[in-house]
Amino acid sequence: MAIKVGDKIPSAKMKHKTDSGIEEVTTEDLFGGKKVVIFALPGAFTPTCSAKHLPGFVAHAADIKSKGVDTIACVSVNDAFVMDAWGKDQGVGDAVLMLADGNCEFSDALGLSFDASGFGMGKRSQRYALVAEDGVVTVLNLEEPGAFEVSNAESVLKAL
């Protein structure tokens, strides 16, 4: 069952590459006592994700954070090295936390994964953006398959 507005973010772990190595990020640490925007996408370096989704959040990061958001994070079912390389390629800097959901643990826990094996991509995250306050979902903008209309940075800004 997919997460919905009013639900608590379930416990899961993701990875983040730093200068000192790969760090584990728990949902408890990420969301606890904070206002967080997470947007997820099917894959790093893929066309819509690279041309529109991630760049929009980078461009609007200051506006989003001015609404009281502590962290903006991008999640994809890729490894931490890929997410780090993609962040560097996109000039993310510290505007967006690049999180790897390599084993699809977070996406599965939210009920927002799908099987893209037919495209040779294995299990992936659906495209969405959510806002959570102290771990409780207050906004969930879930895209229809193949769409990019409601999970963009502009839609999140309007919802904040």
N, C-alpha and C positions, 0 to 999 in steps of 0.2 A: 504494500500500500504506500502510495506516495505521500510525502510530507505535505502539510498544508499550513496556512496561516493559523497561528495560535498554538502550533505544536512546538515542542522542545527539540532542538537539534540533538540527534542521537550521538552517542559516544563513538568516535572513530579516530583513526590516525592517518595523517598525511606526512609528506616529506617536503623539506625546503633546503636547497643548497645555499650555503653561506661560504664565506672565505675560509672558514675553518672546517668545512666538511658538510656532510648531510645531517640535518637536524630533524628530529621527529616533532610534529606539531599535532597536539591533541585538540579535539573540538572543545574540550573543557577550557584549555588555555586560550584558544583563539577567541571564543565567544564569551567567556565568563566575565560579567560586569562591563561589557563593551557593546557598542553599536557597530555592527560589521556588515559590510556589503560583500557578498560572494557572488561571482558570476562564473558559470561553468560552461564548458564548450566541448565538442567532440574530440578535438585534437590540436595540439601545437603545430604551427606551420601550415595548417590547412587554410584554404582560400578565404572563406568568410571570417574565420577566427583571426587571421592575420591582417586582413584588409580592413575589417570593420569593428569586430567585437572588442578585442584587446585595445586597439588604438583609441577607440572612443572613451574607454575608461581611463587611459593614460591622459588624454586631452582634457577630460573633465574631472580629474582627481581632486584638484584644489576646490572646485565647486562642491563636489560630493562631500569632501571632508569638512567644508564650511558649514554643513548641515548637522554637525555633531558626530560624524562617522569617524571611528577610531582607526579602522582598517578596511582597506579594499583588497580583496583577494581574488585571484584567478585560479580556478581548479580545472585540471584536465587529467584524464587517465593516460598519463605519460610518466616517465621516470623523472627524478629530480634534476638530472643532468640535462635532459631535453628541455624541461621547463626553464632552467637557468639560461641555457643557450638561446631559447626563444625570447626570454625577457631581455637579454642583451641585444639580440637582433632587433627588437622592437623599441629599444631605448627606454625601457620601463623605469630604470633607476629604482628609487624607493617609493614611487607612486602606487605601485600595485605589488602585493605579496604573491609570488608565483609558487603555487602549491601543487605538488605531484600526488595524485591519487592512483599510484601505479598499479595497485591490486584491486582498484575499483571499490575499496572498502567504504569510503565516504559516500560515493554515488549510490552504492547498493543500500547503505544504511538509510539514505534519504528516500529510497524507492525511485530514484531518478536515473537509473542506468538503462541501457538498451544494448541489444546484440547487433553489432555491425559486422559480423563475420562474413556476411555476403559481400562486403566491400573490402575484405581482407584486413579489417581493423580490430577484430575481436570485440570485447565488451567495452563500451564507452559511456560517457555521461551525456545525458540529454542537455540541450542548450537552455539555460535559465539564468536568472538573476534573483537573488533573495536578499532581504534585509532581516537581520536578527538583532534583537536587543536583549542582552543578558541571556543569550541562548534560545530565545523564543522568536519564532518566525513572525514578522510583522508585515512583510511584503513577499510575495512569490510570483514572479513573472516567468512562466514556463512557456517555451515556444512549442508550436506545433512542429512535427517533423519537417525538416527542410526550410523552416521559416526563420527569419531574423527581423522581428517586429517589436517585441515587448521586452526583450532582455538587454537592450542597449543602454548605454550610460544615460542618454536623454530621458528614457522612460523611468529609470531609477531615480534620477534627479527630481522628476515630477512627483514621484511617490514619497519622497522624503519630507 
